[in-house]
Amino acid sequence: MSILVYIQNVKGQIKKQSFELTAYAWQLAQKMGGSITGIVIGEIDNEHLQQLGKYGMTKVIKVGDAVFNTRFNGVYTRIIEQVAKQEAARVVLFPDNNLGKALGPRLSVRLKAGFVPEVMALPVSYDPFIVTKRAFTGRALANVQVNSSRKILSLMINAFGINENPVELSFQEFQPQLDRTTSRLQLVNRLVYEGGVNLVDADIVVSGGRGMKGGENWAMLEELAGTLGAALACSRPVADDGWRSPDEHVGQTGKIIAPKIYFAVGISGAIQHVAGVSGSKCLVAINSDPDAPIFDVADYGIVGDAFKVIPELTAVFKAHLASH
Ligand SMILES: Cc1cc2nc3c(=O)[nH]c(=O)nc-3n(C[C@H](O)[C@H](O)[C@H](O)COP(=O)(O)OP(=O)(O)OC[C@H]3O[C@@H](n4cnc5c(N)ncnc54)[C@H](O)[C@@H]3O)c2cc1C
């Protein structure tokens, strides 16, 4: 019996969420028993995976053939299904991102397992198995009971935190039984935007809205983000108007993020925007309108003109960082 953790392998590096999932699995194992096994697909060195032992994972199953470096959801689902059966996995954990949203439901069909996305915390009860999930784009929480013997959860990013529970880690190669190794679709070409800090993983995010007046004014947000090692984000109209890449759009119809600090600059705080950032540990709003709804959800607010406040804030952070 095991708890199976999907380890996200991006070009031979592990995504930080894999550590959080492992720490979560460790807590589950304390209550449910069993060991924590990871599955990683695609080429990756053991030295990167070794870190997972720090958080309680005892075994990593590697499906390391280069043919699997590109993710095809149908193929990955079949691989995870076979590993889950071999390991008698009672729980399978995914990160709640595009990957978890693609693989979780598919695996749920193949394993006849209940799937709960957007899980926020450890189960409130283990028998029956009840977990708390985000509902209505973060306006509510729902407790969901999973009645199937196998359970699949996708865990909200940064919802749980990372605790160390060091153990000995071993590796095992796995040869999946597949009738084909590619999907009916074939990836022909891919354009990847390099550079900057990954928005979903970022601890600090600097986000701009229509109050920034135009894409040409983003240099000041870029400077603040560069000073703090932050990622950049934006509201939907900013992306719709082509001021910034749609990749940076956060909210109900964009990315859902949960950084430690979120700076909302010139953003009114519409419900659809807040839905994507309400998991932020600390929300700092900068807005010239004291009645802007963003202040209702902000931990700290600065009422003022962003064009004056942001350069001053950046100068203060630069001075502070230089003196430490
Ligand atoms: C179905 C649906 C889905 C949606 N999904 C999303 C989504 O995923 N994400 C999203 O963001 N939106 C989404 N929206 C749009 C959302 O409703 C809002 O229209 C949008 O979030 C507003 O963007 P904004 O805050 O940048 O602009 P505005 O609402 O125009 O706000 C601009 C703010 O800037 C302030 N401001 C102006 N000048 C300055 C200055 N010099 N200094 C400081 N502040 C200033 C103003 O006081 C104002 O509060 C969705 C809408 C619908 C209907």
The ligand as an SDF file (V2000), in Angstrom:
LIG
                    3D

 53 58  0  0  0  0  0  0  0  0999 V2000
  -16.6500   35.8650  -17.0760 C   0  0  0  0  0  0  0  0  0  0  0  0
  -15.5730   36.8360  -16.7050 C   0  0  0  0  0  0  0  0  0  0  0  0
  -14.3200   36.3780  -16.3740 C   0  0  0  0  0  0  0  0  0  0  0  0
  -13.3250   37.2810  -16.0140 C   0  0  0  0  0  0  0  0  0  0  0  0
  -12.0920   36.7900  -15.6710 N   0  0  0  0  0  0  0  0  0  0  0  0
  -11.1530   37.6730  -15.2450 C   0  0  0  0  0  0  0  0  0  0  0  0
   -9.8800   37.1970  -14.8110 C   0  0  0  0  0  0  0  0  0  0  0  0
   -9.5720   36.0010  -14.8460 O   0  0  0  0  0  0  0  0  0  0  0  0
   -8.9870   38.1090  -14.3630 N   0  0  0  0  0  0  0  0  0  0  0  0
   -9.2500   39.4660  -14.3150 C   0  0  0  0  0  0  0  0  0  0  0  0
   -8.3730   40.2380  -13.8970 O   0  0  0  0  0  0  0  0  0  0  0  0
  -10.4410   39.9220  -14.7320 N   0  0  0  0  0  0  0  0  0  0  0  0
  -11.3830   39.0630  -15.1920 C   0  0  0  0  0  0  0  0  0  0  0  0
  -12.5800   39.5570  -15.6240 N   0  0  0  0  0  0  0  0  0  0  0  0
  -12.7450   41.0150  -15.7410 C   0  0  0  0  0  0  0  0  0  0  0  0
  -13.0830   41.6610  -14.4080 C   0  0  0  0  0  0  0  0  0  0  0  0
  -14.4690   41.6340  -14.2080 O   0  0  0  0  0  0  0  0  0  0  0  0
  -12.6100   43.1340  -14.3660 C   0  0  0  0  0  0  0  0  0  0  0  0
  -13.1910   43.8070  -15.4570 O   0  0  0  0  0  0  0  0  0  0  0  0
  -11.1040   43.2910  -14.4480 C   0  0  0  0  0  0  0  0  0  0  0  0
  -10.4840   42.4850  -13.4720 O   0  0  0  0  0  0  0  0  0  0  0  0
  -10.7330   44.7460  -14.2150 C   0  0  0  0  0  0  0  0  0  0  0  0
   -9.3690   44.8980  -14.4770 O   0  0  0  0  0  0  0  0  0  0  0  0
   -8.5660   46.0840  -13.7960 P   0  0  0  0  0  0  0  0  0  0  0  0
   -8.7340   46.0260  -12.3310 O   0  0  0  0  0  0  0  0  0  0  0  0
   -7.1920   46.0390  -14.3590 O   0  0  0  0  0  0  0  0  0  0  0  0
   -9.2520   47.3840  -14.4290 O   0  0  0  0  0  0  0  0  0  0  0  0
  -10.3130   48.4350  -13.8110 P   0  0  0  0  0  0  0  0  0  0  0  0
  -11.4890   47.7430  -13.2270 O   0  0  0  0  0  0  0  0  0  0  0  0
  -10.5220   49.4050  -14.8740 O   0  0  0  0  0  0  0  0  0  0  0  0
   -9.5090   49.0720  -12.6120 O   0  0  0  0  0  0  0  0  0  0  0  0
   -8.4290   49.9340  -12.7520 C   0  0  0  0  0  0  0  0  0  0  0  0
   -8.0770   50.4210  -11.3640 C   0  0  0  0  0  0  0  0  0  0  0  0
   -6.9130   51.2300  -11.4450 O   0  0  0  0  0  0  0  0  0  0  0  0
   -7.0650   52.2910  -10.5420 C   0  0  0  0  0  0  0  0  0  0  0  0
   -6.1980   53.3990  -11.0150 N   0  0  0  0  0  0  0  0  0  0  0  0
   -6.3990   54.2160  -12.0700 C   0  0  0  0  0  0  0  0  0  0  0  0
   -5.3470   55.0480  -12.2080 N   0  0  0  0  0  0  0  0  0  0  0  0
   -4.4800   54.7340  -11.2210 C   0  0  0  0  0  0  0  0  0  0  0  0
   -3.2130   55.2630  -10.8370 C   0  0  0  0  0  0  0  0  0  0  0  0
   -2.5980   56.2370  -11.5030 N   0  0  0  0  0  0  0  0  0  0  0  0
   -2.6000   54.7080   -9.7550 N   0  0  0  0  0  0  0  0  0  0  0  0
   -3.1870   53.7060   -9.0590 C   0  0  0  0  0  0  0  0  0  0  0  0
   -4.3790   53.1790   -9.3880 N   0  0  0  0  0  0  0  0  0  0  0  0
   -5.0210   53.6960  -10.4580 C   0  0  0  0  0  0  0  0  0  0  0  0
   -8.5370   52.6380  -10.5720 C   0  0  0  0  0  0  0  0  0  0  0  0
   -8.9200   53.3070   -9.3670 O   0  0  0  0  0  0  0  0  0  0  0  0
   -9.1560   51.2690  -10.6890 C   0  0  0  0  0  0  0  0  0  0  0  0
   -9.4590   50.7270   -9.4090 O   0  0  0  0  0  0  0  0  0  0  0  0
  -13.5840   38.6760  -15.9990 C   0  0  0  0  0  0  0  0  0  0  0  0
  -14.8660   39.1290  -16.3330 C   0  0  0  0  0  0  0  0  0  0  0  0
  -15.8550   38.2340  -16.6860 C   0  0  0  0  0  0  0  0  0  0  0  0
  -17.2190   38.7540  -17.0210 C   0  0  0  0  0  0  0  0  0  0  0  0
  1  2  1  0
  2  3  1  0
  2 52  2  0
  3  4  2  0
  4  5  1  0
  4 50  1  0
  5  6  2  0
  6  7  1  0
  6 13  1  0
  7  8  2  0
  7  9  1  0
  9 10  1  0
 10 11  2  0
 10 12  1  0
 12 13  2  0
 13 14  1  0
 14 15  1  0
 14 50  1  0
 15 16  1  0
 16 17  1  0
 16 18  1  0
 18 19  1  0
 18 20  1  0
 20 21  1  0
 20 22  1  0
 22 23  1  0
 23 24  1  0
 24 25  2  0
 24 26  1  0
 24 27  1  0
 27 28  1  0
 28 29  2  0
 28 30  1  0
 28 31  1  0
 31 32  1  0
 32 33  1  0
 33 34  1  0
 33 48  1  0
 34 35  1  0
 35 36  1  0
 35 46  1  0
 36 37  1  0
 36 45  1  0
 37 38  2  0
 38 39  1  0
 39 40  1  0
 39 45  2  0
 40 41  1  0
 40 42  2  0
 42 43  1  0
 43 44  2  0
 44 45  1  0
 46 47  1  0
 46 48  1  0
 48 49  1  0
 50 51  2  0
 51 52  1  0
 52 53  1  0
M  END
$$$$
